[in-house]
Amino acid sequence: MRAVSVRFEELAWRSTPLGEISLRRRRDPRLDLEVYEVKLDDEFLMSSLFTAGEVELARLGLAPLAGDRLDVVVGGLGLGYTARTALRDDRVASLLVVEAVEDVIDWHRRGLLPFAAGLATDPRTRLVRADFFAQVAGADGLDPDDAGRRFHAVLLDVDHSPRHPLHPSHAAFYRPDGLRRLARLLHPGGVFALWSDDPPDPDFEAALAAVFPTRSSHVVRFANPLTAGESANTVYLAQTPA
């Protein structure tokens, strides 16, 4: 841990195949609160100031499901807001979190994110270091310990949007063939939910329509304290036939 100033700390840093990833904590004197941020090289990936979309990803993704023993996947751990929201749903029996960067898993195991306390230690949670997109494209599916395992919901928050992936290898997932591979890993009536930082994308909506009979796009609006205005994310929902 490197203390840069009283108002700023770099809690963790590592060079990864995707770039240099870092976890930072800073005190925002204007807002009078601590802000946690994740950067990849010079690009901001996420901030504890803006979590409405991550929370809604879990809430909207689980809402259509019936039953009380749900097996759920979260693709992309990040600051943990999606996973924590999923665990607050008492119907969730198991939560498999697939995260490509071991360091991100380590942040949670080391307790560097106090607002995510309990996520890593919840008995329903398994944190797996794996590439979500490679797992979907492979023969064994999302659970490295259970080939072909199906889930009731897959909640994905890795890329900026289907049109702006973090790595070129992710792009194929957002086309119909990639989505069909994902759909095979869902139970009947299962839900795929995706977070995006862009407005609803007609091309991606068409790709969803080619695979899922039921789908919708939800714009999540929230106050932006940095601009004193409003910002928005998109949550896509798609459901397999019951």
C-alpha positions in Angstrom: 0.0 0.0 0.0 1.4 3.4 -1.0 0.2 6.5 0.8 0.3 9.3 -1.8 -1.3 12.0 0.4 -3.6 12.4 3.4 -6.5 12.6 0.9 -5.4 9.8 -1.5 -4.2 6.2 -1.1 -3.4 3.6 -3.7 -4.5 0.5 -2.0 -3.4 -2.0 -4.6 -1.7 -2.1 -8.0 -0.7 -4.8 -10.5 0.2 -5.3 -14.1 -2.3 -7.7 -15.8 -2.9 -9.0 -19.4 -5.6 -6.3 -19.7 -3.3 -3.5 -18.5 -2.3 -1.9 -15.2 -5.1 -2.2 -12.7 -5.3 -0.2 -9.5 -7.6 0.3 -6.5 -7.5 3.8 -5.1 -9.2 5.5 -2.1 -9.6 9.2 -1.9 -11.3 11.7 0.3 -13.6 14.0 -1.6 -13.7 17.2 0.5 -16.6 18.7 -1.5 -18.8 15.6 -0.9 -17.3 14.9 2.5 -16.9 11.1 1.9 -14.4 8.5 0.9 -14.5 7.4 -2.7 -13.1 4.0 -4.0 -12.1 3.9 -7.6 -10.7 1.2 -10.0 -8.5 2.2 -12.9 -7.3 0.2 -15.8 -4.2 2.0 -17.2 -5.5 5.6 -17.4 -9.1 4.7 -17.7 -11.6 4.7 -14.9 -13.5 1.4 -14.7 -15.7 2.0 -11.7 -16.3 4.2 -8.7 -18.2 3.9 -5.4 -19.9 7.2 -6.3 -21.8 5.5 -9.1 -23.4 2.2 -8.1 -27.1 2.5 -9.1 -26.5 0.5 -12.3 -24.7 -2.3 -10.6 -27.4 -2.6 -8.0 -30.2 -2.5 -10.5 -28.4 -5.2 -12.6 -28.9 -7.7 -9.7 -32.3 -6.4 -8.7 -33.8 -6.4 -12.3 -32.0 -9.6 -13.2 -33.4 -11.6 -10.3 -36.9 -10.1 -10.3 -38.5 -12.2 -13.1 -37.4 -15.5 -11.5 -39.6 -18.0 -9.8 -38.5 -20.4 -7.1 -36.5 -20.1 -3.9 -33.3 -22.1 -4.6 -31.6 -19.9 -7.2 -28.1 -20.5 -8.6 -26.7 -17.3 -9.8 -23.5 -16.2 -11.7 -22.0 -12.7 -11.5 -19.5 -12.1 -14.3 -17.1 -9.4 -13.1 -16.6 -8.8 -9.4 -15.4 -5.2 -9.4 -16.3 -3.3 -6.2 -18.9 -6.0 -5.4 -22.2 -4.1 -5.6 -23.9 -6.5 -8.0 -22.8 -9.5 -6.0 -23.8 -8.0 -2.6 -27.2 -7.0 -4.0 -27.7 -10.6 -5.2 -26.9 -12.0 -1.8 -29.5 -9.8 -0.2 -32.1 -11.8 -2.1 -32.9 -14.7 0.3 -33.9 -16.9 -2.7 -30.2 -17.1 -3.8 -28.8 -20.5 -2.8 -25.5 -20.1 -4.5 -23.5 -17.3 -6.1 -20.6 -18.1 -8.5 -18.5 -15.0 -9.1 -16.3 -15.3 -12.2 -13.5 -12.7 -12.2 -10.6 -12.6 -14.6 -8.2 -10.6 -12.4 -7.0 -12.4 -9.3 -6.1 -9.1 -7.7 -9.7 -8.0 -7.7 -10.7 -11.2 -5.8 -7.8 -10.6 -3.4 -9.1 -7.1 -2.6 -12.3 -8.6 -1.3 -10.6 -11.4 0.6 -8.3 -8.9 2.3 -11.2 -6.7 3.3 -10.0 -3.6 1.4 -13.6 -2.6 0.5 -15.4 -2.1 3.8 -18.8 -1.6 2.0 -18.5 -5.1 0.5 -17.8 -6.8 3.9 -19.3 -10.3 4.1 -19.4 -10.9 0.3 -16.3 -13.1 0.2 -17.1 -14.9 3.5 -20.8 -15.6 2.7 -21.2 -19.5 2.6 -23.2 -19.1 -0.7 -20.3 -17.4 -2.5 -17.6 -18.9 -4.6 -15.0 -16.6 -6.1 -13.5 -18.1 -9.2 -10.5 -16.7 -11.1 -11.5 -17.2 -14.8 -12.2 -15.4 -18.0 -16.0 -15.2 -18.3 -16.0 -15.0 -22.1 -13.6 -17.9 -22.5 -15.6 -20.0 -20.2 -18.9 -19.3 -22.1 -17.1 -20.1 -25.4 -15.6 -23.3 -24.0 -17.1 -26.8 -23.8 -17.3 -26.9 -20.0 -19.3 -23.7 -19.3 -19.1 -21.2 -16.4 -18.3 -23.5 -13.4 -14.8 -24.9 -13.7 -15.7 -27.6 -11.2 -19.0 -28.7 -12.8 -19.0 -28.9 -16.6 -22.2 -27.9 -18.3 -23.8 -26.6 -15.1 -26.9 -24.5 -15.6 -27.9 -21.4 -13.7 -31.1 -19.5 -13.1 -29.5 -16.1 -13.7 -26.2 -14.7 -15.2 -25.5 -11.1 -14.3 -22.7 -9.6 -16.4 -20.7 -6.4 -15.8 -17.3 -6.5 -17.4 -17.2 -4.3 -20.5 -18.2 -0.7 -20.9 -20.9 -1.8 -23.3 -21.4 -4.4 -26.1 -20.0 -1.9 -28.5 -17.0 -0.9 -26.3 -15.5 -4.1 -24.8 -12.3 -3.9 -22.7 -10.6 -6.5 -24.9 -11.3 -7.4 -28.6 -11.7 -11.1 -27.7 -14.9 -10.2 -25.8 -16.7 -8.8 -28.9 -17.9 -12.2 -30.2 -19.9 -12.8 -27.1 -22.3 -10.0 -28.0 -23.3 -11.5 -31.3 -26.1 -14.1 -31.7 -23.7 -17.1 -31.7 -22.1 -16.0 -28.4 -25.4 -15.3 -26.8 -26.7 -18.8 -27.9 -23.8 -20.4 -26.0 -24.7 -18.4 -23.0 -28.4 -19.3 -23.3 -27.5 -23.0 -23.2 -26.1 -22.5 -19.7 -29.4 -21.2 -18.3 -32.3 -23.2 -16.9 -35.7 -22.9 -18.7 -37.0 -19.5 -17.7 -33.5 -18.4 -16.8 -32.4 -14.7 -17.1 -29.3 -13.1 -18.7 -28.8 -9.5 -17.5 -26.1 -7.1 -18.8 -24.9 -3.7 -17.5 -23.8 -1.1 -20.1 -22.5 2.4 -19.8 -24.1 3.3 -23.2 -27.7 4.1 -24.1 -29.8 1.1 -25.4 -28.1 -0.2 -28.6 -30.4 -1.3 -31.4 -27.8 -3.7 -32.9 -27.3 -5.5 -29.6 -31.1 -5.5 -29.0 -31.4 -7.2 -32.4 -28.8 -9.8 -31.3 -30.7 -10.5 -28.2 -34.0 -10.8 -30.2 -32.3 -13.5 -32.4 -31.7 -15.7 -29.3 -34.2 -14.9 -26.5 -38.0 -14.7 -27.0 -38.3 -12.3 -24.1 -36.0 -9.3 -23.7 -36.1 -5.6 -22.6 -33.8 -2.6 -22.1 -34.0 -0.6 -18.9 -32.4 2.9 -18.6 -31.2 3.4 -15.0 -30.9 7.1 -14.2 -29.1 8.5 -11.2 -27.8 11.8 -9.7 -24.2 12.6 -10.7 -22.6 14.6 -7.8 -19.6 15.6 -9.9 -21.7 17.4 -12.5 -24.7 18.2 -10.3 -26.8 16.7 -13.1 -28.0 13.2 -14.1 -26.3 10.2 -15.6 -27.6 6.9 -16.9 -26.6 3.3 -17.5 -28.5 0.6 -19.3 -29.5 -2.9 -18.0 -30.5 -5.4 -20.7 -32.7 -8.3 -19.7 -33.2 -11.5 -21.7 -35.1 -14.7 -20.6 -35.2 -18.2 -22.0 -38.5 -20.0 -22.5 -39.9 -21.5 -19.4 
